[in-house]
Amino acid sequence: MGHKIVEAIIEDGQIKYVDGKLPPGRIRVHLIYDAAEDIFQEIDRTRIVAQTSGIYKDIDGEAESRKLRASWERNICD
């Protein structure tokens, strides 16, 4: 089974807009939608901070950044 992607607007359970042609008859779809307000609930933020705090406490961020940048640079003038 192949997959095609069209963008649609569904309002109150009814398709209001589709940016591509749909085939005739019945089609099976998977609806994937953006729900930015539902991504991180406050409890998830607290859990994530608790799990990750202190992981990099002994690392010098500036020194690591300089090393990383230096590894990216290429000597194109030499």
N, C-alpha and C positions, 0 to 999 in steps of 0.2 A: 504494500500500500504506500503510495507516494504522499508527500505532504506539500501543501500549498498554504501560503500565509496571505490573508487579507485583513485589513484593518476595518473594524466595524464599531459603531456606537450602538449600544443596547440601552434603551431607556424604559424603565418599568417593565422589563421582561420582553420588550418588543424591539426588533432590529429597526433602528431609525436611519442608519447610514452604513453602506458597505463600499469600500474603495476599489473593489474588483468584482468581476462577474462570478456568480456562484452557479454550480451545475444544477440542472433540473432534478427534481425528485428529492428524496430524503438524503441528507448527508450527516455524518457523525463528526462532531467537532470537540475540541478541547478548548475551553475558554481560559486564557491566561490574562490576568489584568493587573494593572498597577494599583497598589494600595499602600502608598507611602505612609499614610497615617497609621497603618496596622503593622508596619514592619517591626518596630521596637516598642514594646510596651515598657513602662517604667520598671517593672519587676525584672525584665530581661536586661535592661541597662545595669541595674544594680548587681545582678548575677555576673554579667560579663566583667564589670569593673572588679568585683571581688575575686574572680578567677584569674584575671590577668595582672592585677596590681603587683608590683615588685618583681616581675620577671626580669626586667632589664635595669635593676636599680644600681648595678656596679659598672655600667657602660657609660663611657664619655661620648655623648651624642655628637658633639662637634668633631672630635677626632675620628669617629667612625664615618661621619659624613664626608670629611676630607679624604679619607682613604677610598671611599666608594667613588667619589668624583674623580680622583686620580686614576682609578682603574678604568674609568670610562673614556678618559682623554686619550687621543691618539696624537702621536708626534708627526703631524703632516708637514711641518716646516723643516724637519731634519733631512 
